[in-house]
Amino acid sequence: MADLPRVTIYTDGACEPNPGPGGWAALLLFGKHEKELRGAEPHTTNNRMELTAAVQALGALTQATRVDFYTDSEYLRKGITEWLPDWRRRGWKRKGGKLANIALWQALEAALEGHDISWHWVRGHAGDRFNQRVDSLARRAMRNP
């Protein structure tokens, strides 16, 4: 997979109040090019918007890609890197029972296929310019769907 094209992705979700109107955004950076994606839902949760941003960002890739994926959502990062195999093994359930957002987790798992992804957590609102940019895009989408 060393010869795959490289892309850096930043995503974020927003919801005010939670639950309530929500927005999501993604920024794809490849070479000198960049692509912004965003969307909104009238009634949702922050976690759903974080997952939607990831699904949409990976779905925008048109070929197998090496991805550096940045998120400020521990729910998203830990869900993919730690919890997903156990959920799958238990029939898409948590130890304690029902798993929230199953359809989005399954869509995200499918979107991972063919890509070599390194997941990175970035502290939200801590000065990372791309994280701040997707936060602003998600909030704008939430307010103006």
C-alpha positions in Angstrom: 0.0 0.0 0.0 3.1 2.3 0.0 2.3 3.5 -3.5 -1.3 4.7 -2.7 -2.1 8.4 -3.1 -2.1 10.3 0.2 -4.9 12.5 1.6 -5.3 14.2 4.9 -8.8 14.4 6.3 -10.2 16.6 9.1 -13.8 16.2 10.2 -16.1 17.6 12.8 -19.7 17.5 13.9 -21.8 20.1 15.7 -25.2 20.1 17.4 -26.9 22.7 19.5 -28.7 21.8 21.7 -27.7 18.1 21.8 -30.0 16.6 20.5 -31.2 19.3 18.2 -30.2 20.8 14.8 -26.8 19.5 13.7 -24.1 20.0 11.1 -21.1 18.1 9.9 -18.0 19.1 7.9 -15.0 17.5 6.3 -11.9 18.9 4.7 -9.8 16.7 2.4 -6.3 17.9 1.7 -4.3 16.3 -1.2 -1.2 18.0 -2.6 -2.1 21.6 -3.4 -5.8 20.7 -3.6 -8.5 20.7 -1.0 -12.2 19.9 -0.9 -14.7 21.0 1.7 -17.8 18.9 2.4 -20.7 19.8 4.7 -24.3 19.0 5.5 -26.9 19.3 8.2 -29.8 17.5 9.8 -32.8 19.2 11.5 -32.9 16.9 14.5 -29.8 14.8 15.4 -27.0 14.4 17.9 -23.4 15.5 18.0 -22.2 11.9 17.8 -24.3 11.2 14.7 -22.8 14.3 13.1 -19.2 13.2 13.9 -20.0 9.8 12.3 -21.7 11.3 9.3 -18.7 13.6 8.6 -16.4 10.6 8.6 -18.7 8.5 6.4 -19.1 11.4 3.9 -15.3 12.2 3.9 -14.3 8.6 3.2 -17.1 8.2 0.7 -15.7 11.1 -1.3 -12.5 9.2 -2.1 -12.6 7.8 -5.6 -9.8 5.3 -5.2 -7.8 3.3 -2.6 -6.0 5.9 -0.6 -3.5 6.3 2.3 -5.4 8.6 4.8 -4.2 10.6 7.8 -7.6 11.1 9.5 -7.9 13.8 12.2 -10.9 14.1 14.5 -11.5 15.8 17.8 -14.1 13.1 18.7 -12.9 10.4 21.0 -16.2 8.6 20.3 -15.3 8.4 16.6 -11.6 7.5 17.1 -12.1 5.0 19.9 -15.1 3.5 18.2 -13.1 2.7 15.1 -9.7 1.9 16.6 -10.8 0.1 19.8 -14.5 -0.8 20.1 -15.6 -1.8 16.6 -14.2 -5.4 16.6 -16.0 -6.2 19.8 -19.3 -4.7 18.6 -19.1 -6.7 15.4 -18.3 -9.9 17.3 -21.3 -9.4 19.6 -23.7 -8.8 16.7 -23.4 -5.0 16.8 -24.1 -4.7 20.5 -22.2 -3.2 23.4 -21.4 -5.2 26.5 -24.2 -3.4 28.2 -26.8 -3.9 25.4 -27.9 -1.7 22.6 -25.4 0.1 20.4 -26.4 3.6 19.3 -25.9 4.7 15.7 -25.5 1.1 14.3 -26.3 2.1 10.7 -23.7 4.8 10.7 -21.0 2.6 12.3 -21.7 0.0 9.7 -21.6 2.6 6.9 -18.3 3.8 8.3 -16.9 0.3 8.5 -17.8 -0.2 4.8 -16.2 3.1 3.9 -12.9 2.0 5.3 -12.5 -0.8 2.7 -9.5 -0.4 0.4 -8.0 2.5 2.4 -4.9 2.5 4.7 -6.1 4.9 7.5 -4.1 6.3 10.4 -6.5 7.8 12.9 -5.4 10.8 14.9 -7.1 12.6 17.7 -6.7 16.4 17.9 -7.9 18.5 20.9 -10.8 20.6 19.8 -10.6 24.4 20.0 -6.9 24.2 20.8 -5.5 26.1 17.9 -5.2 23.5 15.1 -6.2 25.6 12.1 -7.8 22.7 10.1 -9.7 21.5 13.1 -11.0 25.0 13.7 -11.9 25.3 10.1 -14.1 22.1 10.0 -15.6 23.2 13.3 -16.6 26.5 11.7 -17.9 24.8 8.6 -20.0 22.3 10.7 -21.5 25.1 12.8 -22.3 27.1 9.7 -24.0 24.1 8.2 -26.0 23.6 11.4 -27.2 27.2 11.4 -27.8 27.4 7.6 -28.6 24.0 6.2 
